[in-house]
């Protein structure tokens, strides 16, 4: 009997061999594709916060804004990387901050960064401290969104659980008690 299960498994593997699916194929990267993580859907808020932290670290290390943005553009989500790369190129060409960060202001992941960079260029204030605060705010918003999603999941799971456990509770808990009481009451001739 111990030999039956391995023989059935071996027979199934011979009869139905696995084929490599599309998930196992390796695709060569496109040389013209932007460098950075590929994202399908909205970018990860924690990746955006990490990009802000990296940009702030580059600025604290003494890099000019254009060089820091160009250095960070390759490691952040694709839309943010495109906006940073464009702003870095325009700043390197000598454009003013309002024109350089105009495209980034239209990107939701870089909108607040563009606003801070424009304000910093006008006032001469430190951009690295403001970007560090921006990263902290982004992480806080991500934490709040995750907590809200977890609370929603807790509420949404209570419906199916109620639909499964309530009938079982009635059938296994209440019905036997009622039947037991009814047989005692009706069986003794009290009614």
C-alpha positions as CSV (number, residue, x, y, z in Angstrom):
1,X,0.0,0.0,0.0
2,X,3.0,2.4,0.6
3,X,4.0,2.1,-3.0
4,X,0.5,3.2,-4.3
5,X,0.7,6.9,-3.7
6,X,4.2,7.5,-5.2
7,X,3.1,5.5,-8.3
8,X,0.0,7.6,-8.7
9,X,2.0,10.8,-8.4
10,X,4.6,9.5,-10.9
11,X,1.9,8.5,-13.3
12,X,0.2,11.9,-13.0
13,X,3.5,13.7,-13.7
14,X,4.1,11.5,-16.8
15,X,0.6,11.9,-18.1
16,X,0.3,15.6,-17.4
17,X,3.8,17.2,-17.6
18,X,4.1,20.8,-16.6
19,X,4.8,23.3,-19.3
20,X,6.6,26.5,-18.6
21,X,4.1,29.3,-18.7
22,X,4.5,32.9,-19.6
23,X,5.6,33.7,-16.0
24,X,8.8,31.6,-16.5
25,X,9.9,33.4,-19.7
26,X,12.7,35.9,-19.3
27,X,12.5,39.0,-21.4
28,X,15.5,41.1,-22.3
29,X,15.2,44.7,-21.2
30,X,14.5,47.3,-23.8
31,X,17.5,49.6,-24.2
32,X,15.2,52.6,-24.7
33,X,13.0,51.8,-21.7
34,X,13.3,54.1,-18.7
35,X,15.4,52.8,-15.8
36,X,13.5,52.2,-12.6
37,X,10.9,49.8,-11.2
38,X,8.0,48.9,-13.5
39,X,4.7,49.7,-11.8
40,X,1.3,48.6,-13.0
41,X,-1.2,50.9,-11.3
42,X,-0.5,53.6,-8.8
43,X,3.0,53.9,-7.5
44,X,3.9,52.6,-4.1
45,X,3.8,55.4,-1.6
46,X,6.6,53.9,0.4
47,X,8.8,53.8,-2.7
48,X,8.0,57.5,-3.3
49,X,8.9,58.3,0.4
50,X,12.2,56.4,-0.1
51,X,12.9,58.4,-3.2
52,X,12.3,61.6,-1.2
53,X,14.6,60.4,1.5
54,X,17.3,59.6,-1.1
55,X,16.9,63.0,-2.7
56,X,17.2,64.7,0.7
57,X,20.3,62.7,1.4
58,X,21.9,63.7,-1.9
59,X,21.1,67.4,-1.2
60,X,22.5,67.1,2.3
61,X,25.7,65.6,0.8
62,X,26.2,68.8,-1.2
63,X,24.9,67.8,-4.7
64,X,23.1,70.6,-6.6
65,X,19.4,70.1,-7.1
66,X,19.8,69.1,-10.8
67,X,22.5,66.4,-10.0
68,X,20.5,65.1,-7.0
69,X,17.3,64.8,-9.1
70,X,19.2,63.1,-11.9
71,X,20.8,60.6,-9.5
72,X,17.5,59.7,-7.8
73,X,15.5,59.5,-11.1
74,X,16.7,56.0,-11.9
75,X,15.6,54.3,-8.6
76,X,12.2,55.8,-8.0
77,X,8.9,54.7,-9.6
78,X,8.7,55.3,-13.3
79,X,6.4,58.3,-13.4
80,X,8.3,60.1,-10.6
81,X,11.6,59.2,-12.3
82,X,10.4,60.7,-15.6
83,X,9.4,63.9,-13.8
84,X,12.7,64.1,-11.9
85,X,14.8,63.4,-14.9
86,X,13.0,66.1,-16.9
87,X,13.4,68.7,-14.1
88,X,17.1,67.7,-13.7
89,X,17.7,68.2,-17.4
90,X,16.0,71.6,-17.5
91,X,17.8,72.7,-14.4
92,X,21.2,71.6,-15.9
93,X,20.4,73.6,-19.0
94,X,19.9,76.7,-16.9
95,X,16.1,76.9,-16.8
96,X,14.5,78.7,-13.8
97,X,12.9,76.6,-11.1
98,X,9.3,77.4,-12.1
99,X,9.9,76.2,-15.7
100,X,12.0,73.2,-14.7
101,X,9.5,71.8,-12.2
102,X,6.4,72.6,-14.2
103,X,6.1,69.1,-15.6
104,X,6.7,67.5,-12.2
105,X,3.9,69.7,-10.8
106,X,1.4,67.8,-13.0
107,X,2.5,64.4,-11.6
108,X,0.7,63.4,-8.4
109,X,3.7,61.7,-6.9
110,X,5.9,64.8,-7.5
111,X,3.4,67.7,-7.1
112,X,4.4,68.5,-3.5
113,X,8.1,68.1,-4.3
114,X,7.8,70.6,-7.2
115,X,6.0,73.1,-5.0
116,X,8.8,72.8,-2.4
117,X,11.5,73.1,-5.0
118,X,10.0,76.2,-6.5
119,X,9.5,77.8,-3.1
120,X,13.1,76.9,-2.1
121,X,14.5,78.4,-5.3
122,X,12.6,81.7,-4.7
123,X,13.4,82.0,-1.0
124,X,16.8,80.3,-0.8
125,X,15.7,78.0,2.0
126,X,17.0,74.5,2.5
127,X,15.3,72.0,0.4
128,X,16.6,68.9,2.1
129,X,14.8,69.4,5.4
130,X,11.5,70.1,3.6
131,X,11.9,67.0,1.5
132,X,12.7,64.9,4.6
133,X,9.4,66.2,6.1
134,X,7.7,65.4,2.9
135,X,8.9,61.8,3.1
136,X,7.7,61.5,6.7
137,X,4.3,62.8,5.6
138,X,4.1,60.3,2.7
139,X,4.9,57.4,5.1
140,X,2.3,58.6,7.5
141,X,-0.3,58.8,4.7
142,X,0.7,55.3,3.6
143,X,0.3,54.0,7.2
144,X,-3.1,55.6,7.5
145,X,-4.2,54.1,4.2
146,X,-3.0,50.6,5.2
147,X,-4.8,50.9,8.6
148,X,-8.0,52.0,6.8
149,X,-7.8,49.1,4.4
150,X,-7.3,46.7,7.3
151,X,-10.3,48.1,9.1
152,X,-12.4,47.8,5.9
153,X,-11.3,44.2,5.5
154,X,-12.4,43.4,9.0
155,X,-15.8,44.9,8.4
156,X,-16.2,43.2,5.0
157,X,-15.2,39.7,6.4
158,X,-17.9,39.9,9.1
159,X,-20.7,39.5,6.5
160,X,-19.7,36.1,5.1
161,X,-18.8,34.9,8.5
162,X,-22.2,35.9,9.8
163,X,-23.9,34.1,6.9
164,X,-21.9,30.9,7.6
165,X,-21.9,30.8,11.4
166,X,-25.4,32.2,12.2
167,X,-27.3,29.3,10.5
168,X,-24.9,26.8,12.1
169,X,-25.5,28.4,15.5
170,X,-29.3,28.2,15.0
171,X,-29.2,24.6,13.8
172,X,-26.7,23.3,16.3
173,X,-27.4,25.5,19.3
174,X,-31.0,26.8,19.4
175,X,-33.0,24.0,17.6
176,X,-31.8,21.2,19.8
177,X,-32.7,23.2,23.0
178,X,-36.1,24.0,21.6
179,X,-36.7,20.4,20.5
180,X,-35.5,19.1,23.9
181,X,-37.8,21.5,25.8
182,X,-40.7,20.8,23.6
183,X,-40.4,17.0,24.0
184,X,-40.2,17.4,27.8
185,X,-43.1,19.8,28.0
186,X,-45.3,17.9,25.5
187,X,-44.1,14.5,26.5
188,X,-45.1,15.0,30.2
189,X,-48.5,16.0,29.2
190,X,-48.3,19.5,30.7
191,X,-50.1,20.9,27.7
